[in-house]
Amino acid sequence: MTQTATIQAVCPECEAQLNFDRRPFKGQVTHCTDCSAELEVIEREPLLMELAPEVEEDWGE
Ligand SMILES: [Zn+2]
């Protein structure tokens, strides 16, 4: 049995349709293929994306 339903979400930044072959997990960060915005999965069903907050990679102690 082959289930190849494409998972789709909409970019909150540019409203481009994003396709996933596998349902991403909550908290996963991905990039919009259109505007390159960094997006975080905030809900899996239905799939909802939100702009990921900009994190500075500064782990200064
Ligand atoms: Zn976008």
N, CA, C, O and the ligand as a Tripos MOL2 file, in Angstrom:
@<TRIPOS>MOLECULE
protein
  245   243    62     0     0
PROTEIN
NO_CHARGES

@<TRIPOS>ATOM
      1 N           0.8460   -1.1910    0.0000 N.3       1 MET1
      2 CA          0.0000    0.0000    0.0000 C.3       1 MET1
      3 C           0.8850    1.2460    0.0000 C.2       1 MET1
      4 O           1.8270    1.3560    0.7850 O.2       1 MET1
      5 N           0.5720    2.1520   -0.8700 N.am      2 THR2
      6 CA          1.3900    3.3620   -0.9230 C.3       2 THR2
      7 C           0.5420    4.5880   -0.6440 C.2       2 THR2
      8 O          -0.3980    4.9120   -1.3700 O.2       2 THR2
      9 N           0.9060    5.2400    0.4150 N.am      3 GLN3
     10 CA          0.2120    6.4770    0.7430 C.3       3 GLN3
     11 C           1.2060    7.6110    0.6060 C.2       3 GLN3
     12 O           2.0860    7.7990    1.4460 O.2       3 GLN3
     13 N           1.0500    8.3490   -0.4510 N.am      4 THR4
     14 CA          1.9960    9.4350   -0.6970 C.3       4 THR4
     15 C           1.2900   10.7770   -0.7120 C.2       4 THR4
     16 O           1.5600   11.6380   -1.5500 O.2       4 THR4
     17 N           0.3890   10.9300    0.2240 N.am      5 ALA5
     18 CA         -0.2960   12.2100    0.3280 C.3       5 ALA5
     19 C           0.7090   13.2760    0.7400 C.2       5 ALA5
     20 O           1.4690   13.1050    1.6930 O.2       5 ALA5
     21 N           0.6950   14.3420    0.0270 N.am      6 THR6
     22 CA          1.6340   15.4190    0.3320 C.3       6 THR6
     23 C           1.0690   16.2820    1.4510 C.2       6 THR6
     24 O          -0.1020   16.6600    1.4430 O.2       6 THR6
     25 N           1.9190   16.5760    2.3970 N.am      7 ILE7
     26 CA          1.5230   17.4450    3.4990 C.3       7 ILE7
     27 C           1.7790   18.8820    3.0530 C.2       7 ILE7
     28 O           2.8600   19.2120    2.5660 O.2       7 ILE7
     29 N           0.7860   19.7130    3.2250 N.am      8 GLN8
     30 CA          0.9470   21.0860    2.7710 C.3       8 GLN8
     31 C           0.7370   22.0840    3.8950 C.2       8 GLN8
     32 O          -0.0680   21.8730    4.8030 O.2       8 GLN8
     33 N           1.4700   23.1560    3.8110 N.am      9 ALA9
     34 CA          1.3210   24.2510    4.7600 C.3       9 ALA9
     35 C           1.5180   25.5500    3.9970 C.2       9 ALA9
     36 O           1.9980   25.5550    2.8640 O.2       9 ALA9
     37 N           1.1460   26.6340    4.6240 N.am     10 VAL10
     38 CA          1.2760   27.9260    3.9680 C.3      10 VAL10
     39 C           2.2610   28.7880    4.7450 C.2      10 VAL10
     40 O           2.2010   28.8890    5.9700 O.2      10 VAL10
     41 N           3.1490   29.3930    4.0110 N.am     11 CYS11
     42 CA          4.1300   30.2810    4.6290 C.3      11 CYS11
     43 C           3.4180   31.5210    5.1580 C.2      11 CYS11
     44 O           2.7190   32.1940    4.4000 O.2      11 CYS11
     45 N           3.5800   31.8350    6.4380 N.am     12 PRO12
     46 CA          2.9180   33.0140    7.0080 C.3      12 PRO12
     47 C           3.5120   34.3140    6.4950 C.2      12 PRO12
     48 O           2.9150   35.3790    6.6490 O.2      12 PRO12
     49 N           4.6530   34.2280    5.9020 N.am     13 GLU13
     50 CA          5.3280   35.4410    5.4280 C.3      13 GLU13
     51 C           4.8690   35.8170    4.0230 C.2      13 GLU13
     52 O           4.4830   36.9600    3.7770 O.2      13 GLU13
     53 N           4.9120   34.8630    3.1110 N.am     14 CYS14
     54 CA          4.6080   35.2060    1.7180 C.3      14 CYS14
     55 C           3.4330   34.3960    1.1710 C.2      14 CYS14
     56 O           3.0650   34.5410    0.0050 O.2      14 CYS14
     57 N           2.8460   33.5430    2.0170 N.am     15 GLU15
     58 CA          1.6900   32.7230    1.6430 C.3      15 GLU15
     59 C           1.9820   31.7370    0.5300 C.2      15 GLU15
     60 O           1.0650   31.2930   -0.1610 O.2      15 GLU15
     61 N           3.2230   31.3940    0.3510 N.am     16 ALA16
     62 CA          3.5740   30.3510   -0.6060 C.3      16 ALA16
     63 C           3.1640   29.0080   -0.0170 C.2      16 ALA16
     64 O           3.1520   28.8240    1.2000 O.2      16 ALA16
     65 N           2.8340   28.0840   -0.8920 N.am     17 GLN17
     66 CA          2.4530   26.7620   -0.4190 C.3      17 GLN17
     67 C           3.7040   25.9000   -0.2830 C.2      17 GLN17
     68 O           4.5080   25.7720   -1.2070 O.2      17 GLN17
     69 N           3.8320   25.3240    0.8870 N.am     18 LEU18
     70 CA          4.9930   24.4830    1.1550 C.3      18 LEU18
     71 C           4.5530   23.0340    1.1960 C.2      18 LEU18
     72 O           3.5210   22.7000    1.7770 O.2      18 LEU18
     73 N           5.3340   22.1910    0.5810 N.am     19 ASN19
     74 CA          4.9990   20.7700    0.5440 C.3      19 ASN19
     75 C           6.0060   19.9500    1.3340 C.2      19 ASN19
     76 O           7.2140   20.1790    1.2710 O.2      19 ASN19
     77 N           5.4850   19.0070    2.0640 N.am     20 PHE20
     78 CA          6.3300   18.0940    2.8230 C.3      20 PHE20
     79 C           5.9610   16.6780    2.4300 C.2      20 PHE20
     80 O           4.7760   16.3720    2.2940 O.2      20 PHE20
     81 N           6.9290   15.8140    2.2450 N.am     21 ASP21
     82 CA          6.5660   14.4260    1.9580 C.3      21 ASP21
     83 C           6.3400   13.6690    3.2590 C.2      21 ASP21
     84 O           5.7470   12.5910    3.2730 O.2      21 ASP21
     85 N           6.8230   14.2530    4.3480 N.am     22 ARG22
     86 CA          6.5450   13.6520    5.6390 C.3      22 ARG22
     87 C           6.0700   14.7490    6.5690 C.2      22 ARG22
     88 O           6.5320   15.8880    6.4930 O.2      22 ARG22
     89 N           5.1470   14.4000    7.4430 N.am     23 ARG23
     90 CA          4.6400   15.4110    8.3600 C.3      23 ARG23
     91 C           5.7580   15.8220    9.3160 C.2      23 ARG23
     92 O           6.3100   14.9870   10.0330 O.2      23 ARG23
     93 N           6.0850   17.1040    9.3220 N.am     24 PRO24
     94 CA          7.1530   17.5550   10.2180 C.3      24 PRO24
     95 C           6.7020   17.4990   11.6690 C.2      24 PRO24
     96 O           5.5070   17.5360   11.9620 O.2      24 PRO24
     97 N           7.6490   17.4120   12.5540 N.am     25 PHE25
     98 CA          7.2760   17.3580   13.9670 C.3      25 PHE25
     99 C           7.1500   18.7650   14.5210 C.2      25 PHE25
    100 O           7.6770   19.7310   13.9700 O.2      25 PHE25
    101 N           6.4320   18.8430   15.6330 N.am     26 LYS26
    102 CA          6.2030   20.1330   16.2580 C.3      26 LYS26
    103 C           7.5300   20.7310   16.7370 C.2      26 LYS26
    104 O           8.3390   20.0660   17.3850 O.2      26 LYS26
    105 N           7.7170   21.9820   16.4010 N.am     27 GLY27
    106 CA          8.9550   22.6300   16.8010 C.3      27 GLY27
    107 C          10.0350   22.5500   15.7440 C.2      27 GLY27
    108 O          11.0950   23.1630   15.8770 O.2      27 GLY27
    109 N           9.7630   21.7900   14.6860 N.am     28 GLN28
    110 CA         10.7490   21.6780   13.6140 C.3      28 GLN28
    111 C          10.8890   23.0110   12.8950 C.2      28 GLN28
    112 O           9.9060   23.7060   12.6400 O.2      28 GLN28
    113 N          12.0990   23.3420   12.5820 N.am     29 VAL29
    114 CA         12.3570   24.5940   11.8660 C.3      29 VAL29
    115 C          12.7190   24.2690   10.4270 C.2      29 VAL29
    116 O          13.5820   23.4370   10.1460 O.2      29 VAL29
    117 N          12.0280   24.9540    9.5300 N.am     30 THR30
    118 CA         12.2970   24.7450    8.1170 C.3      30 THR30
    119 C          12.3510   26.1000    7.4260 C.2      30 THR30
    120 O          12.1070   27.1360    8.0440 O.2      30 THR30
    121 N          12.6640   26.0800    6.1740 N.am     31 HIS31
    122 CA         12.7420   27.3430    5.4550 C.3      31 HIS31
    123 C          11.7450   27.3690    4.3140 C.2      31 HIS31
    124 O          11.5270   26.3660    3.6340 O.2      31 HIS31
    125 N          11.1450   28.5290    4.1160 N.am     32 CYS32
    126 CA         10.2360   28.7020    3.0060 C.3      32 CYS32
    127 C          11.0440   28.6140    1.7100 C.2      32 CYS32
    128 O          12.1070   29.2220    1.5830 O.2      32 CYS32
    129 N          10.5260   27.8540    0.7590 N.am     33 THR33
    130 CA         11.2440   27.7040   -0.5010 C.3      33 THR33
    131 C          11.1450   28.9650   -1.3420 C.2      33 THR33
    132 O          11.8950   29.1540   -2.2990 O.2      33 THR33
    133 N          10.2140   29.8170   -0.9700 N.am     34 ASP34
    134 CA          9.9630   31.0140   -1.7590 C.3      34 ASP34
    135 C          10.6900   32.2430   -1.2190 C.2      34 ASP34
    136 O          11.4410   32.8940   -1.9460 O.2      34 ASP34
    137 N          10.4650   32.5580    0.0540 N.am     35 CYS35
    138 CA         11.0430   33.7770    0.6120 C.3      35 CYS35
    139 C          12.1860   33.4910    1.5820 C.2      35 CYS35
    140 O          12.7860   34.4060    2.1460 O.2      35 CYS35
    141 N          12.4740   32.2020    1.7650 N.am     36 SER36
    142 CA         13.5870   31.7840    2.6250 C.3      36 SER36
    143 C          13.3960   32.1430    4.0970 C.2      36 SER36
    144 O          14.3460   32.1160    4.8790 O.2      36 SER36
    145 N          12.1690   32.4770    4.4650 N.am     37 ALA37
    146 CA         11.9230   32.7920    5.8710 C.3      37 ALA37
    147 C          12.1100   31.5310    6.7040 C.2      37 ALA37
    148 O          11.8500   30.4190    6.2450 O.2      37 ALA37
    149 N          12.5620   31.7260    7.9260 N.am     38 GLU38
    150 CA         12.7320   30.5960    8.8190 C.3      38 GLU38
    151 C          11.4030   30.3380    9.5060 C.2      38 GLU38
    152 O          10.8510   31.2170   10.1670 O.2      38 GLU38
    153 N          10.9030   29.1410    9.3440 N.am     39 LEU39
    154 CA          9.5750   28.8230    9.8520 C.3      39 LEU39
    155 C           9.6250   27.6840   10.8540 C.2      39 LEU39
    156 O          10.3880   26.7270   10.7210 O.2      39 LEU39
    157 N           8.7820   27.8290   11.8610 N.am     40 GLU40
    158 CA          8.7210   26.7960   12.8760 C.3      40 GLU40
    159 C           7.3300   26.1700   12.8680 C.2      40 GLU40
    160 O           6.3230   26.8680   12.7490 O.2      40 GLU40
    161 N           7.2900   24.8660   12.9940 N.am     41 VAL41
    162 CA          6.0190   24.1610   13.0420 C.3      41 VAL41
    163 C           5.4200   24.3370   14.4290 C.2      41 VAL41
    164 O           5.9990   23.8990   15.4240 O.2      41 VAL41
    165 N           4.2630   24.9780   14.4910 N.am     42 ILE42
    166 CA          3.6480   25.1900   15.7940 C.3      42 ILE42
    167 C           2.4870   24.2390   16.0230 C.2      42 ILE42
    168 O           2.0470   24.0510   17.1580 O.2      42 ILE42
    169 N           1.9870   23.6370   14.9480 N.am     43 GLU43
    170 CA          0.8930   22.6770   15.0830 C.3      43 GLU43
    171 C           1.0160   21.6590   13.9630 C.2      43 GLU43
    172 O           1.3360   22.0030   12.8250 O.2      43 GLU43
    173 N           0.7570   20.3980   14.3000 N.am     44 ARG44
    174 CA          0.9270   19.3570   13.2800 C.3      44 ARG44
    175 C          -0.3600   19.0720   12.5300 C.2      44 ARG44
    176 O          -0.3480   18.8650   11.3160 O.2      44 ARG44
    177 N          -1.4570   19.0610   13.2440 N.am     45 GLU45
    178 CA         -2.7290   18.7600   12.5830 C.3      45 GLU45
    179 C          -3.8050   19.7340   13.0170 C.2      45 GLU45
    180 O          -4.2980   19.6420   14.1420 O.2      45 GLU45
    181 N          -4.1760   20.6500   12.1700 N.am     46 PRO46
    182 CA         -3.6040   20.8600   10.8380 C.3      46 PRO46
    183 C          -2.2160   21.4740   10.9390 C.2      46 PRO46
    184 O          -1.8640   22.0850   11.9480 O.2      46 PRO46
    185 N          -1.4510   21.3050    9.9010 N.am     47 LEU47
    186 CA         -0.0900   21.8030    9.9020 C.3      47 LEU47
    187 C          -0.0680   23.3250    9.8600 C.2      47 LEU47
    188 O          -0.5810   23.9460    8.9300 O.2      47 LEU47
    189 N           0.5340   23.9070   10.8810 N.am     48 LEU48
    190 CA          0.6050   25.3620   10.9690 C.3      48 LEU48
    191 C           2.0480   25.7980   11.1660 C.2      48 LEU48
    192 O           2.7810   25.2470   11.9880 O.2      48 LEU48
    193 N           2.4330   26.8000   10.3910 N.am     49 MET49
    194 CA          3.7870   27.2960   10.5060 C.3      49 MET49
    195 C           3.7580   28.7310   11.0060 C.2      49 MET49
    196 O           2.8080   29.4760   10.7650 O.2      49 MET49
    197 N           4.8090   29.0950   11.7000 N.am     50 GLU50
    198 CA          4.9330   30.4590   12.1820 C.3      50 GLU50
    199 C           6.3750   30.8900   11.9720 C.2      50 GLU50
    200 O           7.2910   30.0670   11.9670 O.2      50 GLU50
    201 N           6.5610   32.1820   11.7990 N.am     51 LEU51
    202 CA          7.9270   32.6710   11.6390 C.3      51 LEU51
    203 C           8.7270   32.3450   12.8900 C.2      51 LEU51
    204 O           8.3180   32.6580   14.0090 O.2      51 LEU51
    205 N           9.8490   31.7240   12.6830 N.am     52 ALA52
    206 CA         10.6850   31.3860   13.8310 C.3      52 ALA52
    207 C          11.3550   32.6540   14.3330 C.2      52 ALA52
    208 O          11.7950   33.4890   13.5420 O.2      52 ALA52
    209 N          11.4300   32.7950   15.6490 N.am     53 PRO53
    210 CA         12.1080   33.9760   16.1910 C.3      53 PRO53
    211 C          13.5850   33.9060   15.8390 C.2      53 PRO53
    212 O          14.1910   32.8340   15.8100 O.2      53 PRO53
    213 N          14.1340   35.0520   15.5800 N.am     54 GLU54
    214 CA         15.5550   35.0540   15.2280 C.3      54 GLU54
    215 C          16.3850   34.7770   16.4650 C.2      54 GLU54
    216 O          16.3480   35.5070   17.4560 O.2      54 GLU54
    217 N          17.1170   33.7200   16.3680 N.am     55 VAL55
    218 CA         17.9510   33.3350   17.5050 C.3      55 VAL55
    219 C          19.4040   33.6320   17.1730 C.2      55 VAL55
    220 O          19.9520   33.1650   16.1750 O.2      55 VAL55
    221 N          19.9890   34.4070   18.0280 N.am     56 GLU56
    222 CA         21.4060   34.6610   17.8170 C.3      56 GLU56
    223 C          22.1940   33.5280   18.4200 C.2      56 GLU56
    224 O          22.0060   33.1490   19.5760 O.2      56 GLU56
    225 N          23.0630   33.0090   17.6230 N.am     57 GLU57
    226 CA         23.8350   31.8830   18.1260 C.3      57 GLU57
    227 C          24.9830   32.3730   18.9750 C.2      57 GLU57
    228 O          26.1570   32.2390   18.6320 O.2      57 GLU57
    229 N          24.5970   32.9410   20.0890 N.am     58 ASP58
    230 CA         25.5900   33.4570   21.0110 C.3      58 ASP58
    231 C          25.3730   32.8040   22.3680 C.2      58 ASP58
    232 O          24.5110   33.2080   23.1490 O.2      58 ASP58
    233 N          26.1450   31.8310   22.6100 N.am     59 TRP59
    234 CA         26.0030   31.1060   23.8760 C.3      59 TRP59
    235 C          27.0250   31.6060   24.8920 C.2      59 TRP59
    236 O          27.6300   30.8310   25.6320 O.2      59 TRP59
    237 N          27.1940   32.9160   24.9030 N.am     60 GLY60
    238 CA         28.1710   33.5030   25.8170 C.3      60 GLY60
    239 C          27.8840   33.1470   27.2690 C.2      60 GLY60
    240 O          26.7350   33.1570   27.7120 O.2      60 GLY60
    241 N          28.9040   32.8460   27.9690 N.am     61 GLU61
    242 CA         28.7150   32.4660   29.3700 C.3      61 GLU61
    243 C          29.1250   33.5850   30.2920 C.2      61 GLU61
    244 O          29.0350   33.4450   31.5120 O.2      61 GLU61
    245 ZN          7.5930   32.3900    2.3440 Zn       62 ZN62
@<TRIPOS>BOND
     1     1     2 1
     2     2     3 1
     3     3     4 2
     4     3     5 am
     5     5     6 1
     6     6     7 1
     7     7     8 2
     8     7     9 am
     9     9    10 1
    10    10    11 1
    11    11    12 2
    12    11    13 am
    13    13    14 1
    14    14    15 1
    15    15    16 2
    16    15    17 am
    17    17    18 1
    18    18    19 1
    19    19    20 2
    20    19    21 am
    21    21    22 1
    22    22    23 1
    23    23    24 2
    24    23    25 am
    25    25    26 1
    26    26    27 1
    27    27    28 2
    28    27    29 am
    29    29    30 1
    30    30    31 1
    31    31    32 2
    32    31    33 am
    33    33    34 1
    34    34    35 1
    35    35    36 2
    36    35    37 am
    37    37    38 1
    38    38    39 1
    39    39    40 2
    40    39    41 am
    41    41    42 1
    42    42    43 1
    43    43    44 2
    44    43    45 am
    45    45    46 1
    46    46    47 1
    47    47    48 2
    48    47    49 am
    49    49    50 1
    50    50    51 1
    51    51    52 2
    52    51    53 am
    53    53    54 1
    54    54    55 1
    55    55    56 2
    56    55    57 am
    57    57    58 1
    58    58    59 1
    59    59    60 2
    60    59    61 am
    61    61    62 1
    62    62    63 1
    63    63    64 2
    64    63    65 am
    65    65    66 1
    66    66    67 1
    67    67    68 2
    68    67    69 am
    69    69    70 1
    70    70    71 1
    71    71    72 2
    72    71    73 am
    73    73    74 1
    74    74    75 1
    75    75    76 2
    76    75    77 am
    77    77    78 1
    78    78    79 1
    79    79    80 2
    80    79    81 am
    81    81    82 1
    82    82    83 1
    83    83    84 2
    84    83    85 am
    85    85    86 1
    86    86    87 1
    87    87    88 2
    88    87    89 am
    89    89    90 1
    90    90    91 1
    91    91    92 2
    92    91    93 am
    93    93    94 1
    94    94    95 1
    95    95    96 2
    96    95    97 am
    97    97    98 1
    98    98    99 1
    99    99   100 2
   100    99   101 am
   101   101   102 1
   102   102   103 1
   103   103   104 2
   104   103   105 am
   105   105   106 1
   106   106   107 1
   107   107   108 2
   108   107   109 am
   109   109   110 1
   110   110   111 1
   111   111   112 2
   112   111   113 am
   113   113   114 1
   114   114   115 1
   115   115   116 2
   116   115   117 am
   117   117   118 1
   118   118   119 1
   119   119   120 2
   120   119   121 am
   121   121   122 1
   122   122   123 1
   123   123   124 2
   124   123   125 am
   125   125   126 1
   126   126   127 1
   127   127   128 2
   128   127   129 am
   129   129   130 1
   130   130   131 1
   131   131   132 2
   132   131   133 am
   133   133   134 1
   134   134   135 1
   135   135   136 2
   136   135   137 am
   137   137   138 1
   138   138   139 1
   139   139   140 2
   140   139   141 am
   141   141   142 1
   142   142   143 1
   143   143   144 2
   144   143   145 am
   145   145   146 1
   146   146   147 1
   147   147   148 2
   148   147   149 am
   149   149   150 1
   150   150   151 1
   151   151   152 2
   152   151   153 am
   153   153   154 1
   154   154   155 1
   155   155   156 2
   156   155   157 am
   157   157   158 1
   158   158   159 1
   159   159   160 2
   160   159   161 am
   161   161   162 1
   162   162   163 1
   163   163   164 2
   164   163   165 am
   165   165   166 1
   166   166   167 1
   167   167   168 2
   168   167   169 am
   169   169   170 1
   170   170   171 1
   171   171   172 2
   172   171   173 am
   173   173   174 1
   174   174   175 1
   175   175   176 2
   176   175   177 am
   177   177   178 1
   178   178   179 1
   179   179   180 2
   180   179   181 am
   181   181   182 1
   182   182   183 1
   183   183   184 2
   184   183   185 am
   185   185   186 1
   186   186   187 1
   187   187   188 2
   188   187   189 am
   189   189   190 1
   190   190   191 1
   191   191   192 2
   192   191   193 am
   193   193   194 1
   194   194   195 1
   195   195   196 2
   196   195   197 am
   197   197   198 1
   198   198   199 1
   199   199   200 2
   200   199   201 am
   201   201   202 1
   202   202   203 1
   203   203   204 2
   204   203   205 am
   205   205   206 1
   206   206   207 1
   207   207   208 2
   208   207   209 am
   209   209   210 1
   210   210   211 1
   211   211   212 2
   212   211   213 am
   213   213   214 1
   214   214   215 1
   215   215   216 2
   216   215   217 am
   217   217   218 1
   218   218   219 1
   219   219   220 2
   220   219   221 am
   221   221   222 1
   222   222   223 1
   223   223   224 2
   224   223   225 am
   225   225   226 1
   226   226   227 1
   227   227   228 2
   228   227   229 am
   229   229   230 1
   230   230   231 1
   231   231   232 2
   232   231   233 am
   233   233   234 1
   234   234   235 1
   235   235   236 2
   236   235   237 am
   237   237   238 1
   238   238   239 1
   239   239   240 2
   240   239   241 am
   241   241   242 1
   242   242   243 1
   243   243   244 2
@<TRIPOS>SUBSTRUCTURE
     1 MET1         2 RESIDUE 1 A MET
     2 THR2         6 RESIDUE 1 A THR
     3 GLN3        10 RESIDUE 1 A GLN
     4 THR4        14 RESIDUE 1 A THR
     5 ALA5        18 RESIDUE 1 A ALA
     6 THR6        22 RESIDUE 1 A THR
     7 ILE7        26 RESIDUE 1 A ILE
     8 GLN8        30 RESIDUE 1 A GLN
     9 ALA9        34 RESIDUE 1 A ALA
    10 VAL10       38 RESIDUE 1 A VAL
    11 CYS11       42 RESIDUE 1 A CYS
    12 PRO12       46 RESIDUE 1 A PRO
    13 GLU13       50 RESIDUE 1 A GLU
    14 CYS14       54 RESIDUE 1 A CYS
    15 GLU15       58 RESIDUE 1 A GLU
    16 ALA16       62 RESIDUE 1 A ALA
    17 GLN17       66 RESIDUE 1 A GLN
    18 LEU18       70 RESIDUE 1 A LEU
    19 ASN19       74 RESIDUE 1 A ASN
    20 PHE20       78 RESIDUE 1 A PHE
    21 ASP21       82 RESIDUE 1 A ASP
    22 ARG22       86 RESIDUE 1 A ARG
    23 ARG23       90 RESIDUE 1 A ARG
    24 PRO24       94 RESIDUE 1 A PRO
    25 PHE25       98 RESIDUE 1 A PHE
    26 LYS26      102 RESIDUE 1 A LYS
    27 GLY27      106 RESIDUE 1 A GLY
    28 GLN28      110 RESIDUE 1 A GLN
    29 VAL29      114 RESIDUE 1 A VAL
    30 THR30      118 RESIDUE 1 A THR
    31 HIS31      122 RESIDUE 1 A HIS
    32 CYS32      126 RESIDUE 1 A CYS
    33 THR33      130 RESIDUE 1 A THR
    34 ASP34      134 RESIDUE 1 A ASP
    35 CYS35      138 RESIDUE 1 A CYS
    36 SER36      142 RESIDUE 1 A SER
    37 ALA37      146 RESIDUE 1 A ALA
    38 GLU38      150 RESIDUE 1 A GLU
    39 LEU39      154 RESIDUE 1 A LEU
    40 GLU40      158 RESIDUE 1 A GLU
    41 VAL41      162 RESIDUE 1 A VAL
    42 ILE42      166 RESIDUE 1 A ILE
    43 GLU43      170 RESIDUE 1 A GLU
    44 ARG44      174 RESIDUE 1 A ARG
    45 GLU45      178 RESIDUE 1 A GLU
    46 PRO46      182 RESIDUE 1 A PRO
    47 LEU47      186 RESIDUE 1 A LEU
    48 LEU48      190 RESIDUE 1 A LEU
    49 MET49      194 RESIDUE 1 A MET
    50 GLU50      198 RESIDUE 1 A GLU
    51 LEU51      202 RESIDUE 1 A LEU
    52 ALA52      206 RESIDUE 1 A ALA
    53 PRO53      210 RESIDUE 1 A PRO
    54 GLU54      214 RESIDUE 1 A GLU
    55 VAL55      218 RESIDUE 1 A VAL
    56 GLU56      222 RESIDUE 1 A GLU
    57 GLU57      226 RESIDUE 1 A GLU
    58 ASP58      230 RESIDUE 1 A ASP
    59 TRP59      234 RESIDUE 1 A TRP
    60 GLY60      238 RESIDUE 1 A GLY
    61 GLU61      242 RESIDUE 1 A GLU
    62 ZN62       245 GROUP 0 **** ****
